[in-house]
Every structure is written in C-alpha cells, then in structure tokens.
Amino acid sequence: MTSRMLRRGFLLVTAVLAFGLASWGQCSNANFTGKYGFAGNGLDTNGKPISFLGYIKADGKGTFTGTETASDDGTVITNVPITGTYSINSDCTGSGTTKLKGQKGTNHFTLVVVSGGKNLQFLITDAPKVQIGTAQAQGKATCTLAGLKGSFGVESSGVFIGVGAVALDGLLTLDGKGNVGGSESGSIAGSIFTGQPVSGTYTVASNCTGTLTVTVLKQTEHASFVVTNGGKGMLIVETDATTVVSGFGQQ
C-alpha cells in the first residue's frame, strides 16, 4: 500500500514538474510589450551607491523608449530620455541594452521574464557595476490625480550621504486631488522614529510618472515615482541631493 502511494505521488510530482517546465518555456520578445515602470539600485563603477527608476514603452519586437530618473551618490538626474533593445529567449531569459540621452557608452543587462511578462527581473552586466532591478507592467492605470487615489504602504531604504544608512516605512494616503497625508517610521543611521505625521502634495503626468513632496519631522523631502499594477503600486526614488533612497508603494 505504501509503495503504491509513493509511486503515485512520484508520478504526480513528475507530471506537475513537466507541465510547469513546458509552460515556462514559451517566451519571446512579445512577452515584453506595453508600458512599464522600472527601478533598480546597487553600486556604480566607483563603488558608490546608486538608485534609479523610470518609465518605458516596449514594442514587443525588441526595442523600447522612455525616461529615467536617478540618484548616483547623491547627484540627481530627472526624466532623461532613454532608449533600449532586448532579446528574449524561449526559456524566458534574455538580454538587452540601454542608453541615456547624452551618455557616451551603452549599458548592458540580462533579464528573466516572470508572471507572463507582467514583471521582469534584470541584472546590469557592465563590470564593475553591481546593480539589479525590476520592471513592472503599468496595466490599466489611469494617469491623473483622480486616477491615483487611496492608501499605500510605502517602504524604502538607502543612504543619506554623510549621515549613514536609512530605512523608512509608512502609510501615505493620496486624496485624488494632489494632497498627501499619512504617517512614517524610520531608522536614520540607527536613530529611530515612529508614527510621525506626513503631509504634502503629489503630481501625476500622462505617462504615469509623478512627483511627491512631503514633510516629516519638519524636513521636506522630494521623490519621483512610476505607477504600476493598474494604479495599485508605485516605484519610488528620492530626488534630494546627497540622498540615495528608493522603494515601493502598494495598496
């Protein structure tokens, strides 16, 4: 009896694995089509911290265009045009290139397609950079103030240059009219604060990128974001000089 059960269990597991592998190997360039937000972080060529995010539109045939905002060791660029190429294999792995407007060289990355193309994971492969990131489909997001509304759990981490590591967690409520409320807790170089009130404003552009200006602990902070997941998510990077902080928000 036990032997039969073991054999049946083995056959069932084998069948499930075979089905999973078969369904996994069905990718092509067409899996990366439409509008995406992307974000990444790590170390630049000088070993300094970097965070970046942006908006891209992929054609499903191997090219994309968009914009990028980044903080490289506290030096910030915003909404710089970006172009890129990609090639996706049938096993859902792939590779690609990107180039910012005015940039002399070209960046290279490997990728893995997940969730049928709703998400991509990528690794920058230009030595000695150490950077990873993700791209998330925007879905049917409404790119207006009224379309981006509700409460988001927001988490971010990184470095305040000259101060130390920082980790932040909180709740931001967007009222659909450009106003932000909520609360935030955090650790700044090991100094803890909890439940501090947040107030501020936000903007949303037609491509579902936007800005946040919030005040907490009497400090005003600025950030850029990209809306994802049909308006239920966002990728965020702080755009204040001497900060390298990025994170995400989720309803």
Summary of the structure (lengths in Angstrom):
residues: 251
radius of gyration: 20.5
end to end distance: 49.5
largest distance: 70.9
contacts: 805
relative contact order: 0.17
helix: 13%
strand: 61%
